[in-house]
Amino acid sequence: MAPEWKVSAGLSDYAETLAAMDARAAAIRAGTARELIWLVEHPPLYTAGTSAKADELLDPASLPVFQTGRGGRYTYHGPGQRVVYLMLDLGARGRDLRRFVAGLEAWIIGALAAQGVEGWLIQGKIGVWVQTADGPAKIAALGVRVRQWVTTHGIAINVSPELRDFAGILPCGLTDPVASLASLGVPADMGAVDSALQKGVPWLLEAIGGENTGQ
C-alpha cells in the first residue's frame, strides 16, 4: 500500500510536529497506521541532531533551538523551506538504510531537475548541491532516524527561505554557502516542488527496496 501523502498549510509548530511524527511512527510499528509522507513549513528555528557540536551554534540567541533525535548536526528550518517527514516501514521495504538515504538524495535531485536545476552530491558531505556564481552551494539537507525499521525525520529543500538565517549555525558542520531556488533565479513555487516530489514517490519506494503490502 502506498504511503499517505499529507501537506500542511501555514507554519507548523516544531514540537507539535515532532510529537505527531513520533506517535505516527509508533502506530506504524504497531501495525495500526499507514505509512506517511508529510510536507510542512516551520517558523524560523534551529535543530540539533545527535552529532551536533556546541561550537557550531554560532548565535544561540538568534532563534529557538530544538534538540532532536535525528542523525546529523545543526540545521535551519523556516518559511520558504519545504520540509518532508517520512514515516516509512523499512522492515517491509528491504531493511537497507544506505539504500534509503541514497533514494532520498536521488528523489531530491529529481525534484530539482523538474525545476530546471541540476543538483548533485559531493563525496563526504551530506546533502544536495547546486552550482552558483560563487561556486557550489548546498540547497537541500537530509537527516533521518530509524527505530525498529520505521523512519522519522527526512529532508529539507530550500525553495525561498531567508538564507541569512543560516548564518547563526554551521549547517551540518560545514562552512560551505547555502542556496535556494529563489537565489538561483528560479521561480520559487512551493507547489511545483511538491508536485515533483509527489510524482517521484513511486520511484522512491522502488529505489529504497521492497514493497509494503501491509496496512
Secondary structure by P-SEA (a helix, b strand, c coil): cccbbbbbcccccaaaaaaaaaaaaaaaaaccccccccccccccbbbbccccccccccccccbbbbbbccccccccccccbbbbbbbcccccccccaaaaaaaaaaaaaaaaaaacbbbbbcccccbbbbbccccbbbcbbbbbcccccccccccccccccccccccccccccccbbbbccccccccccaaaaaaaaaaaaaaaaaaaccccccc
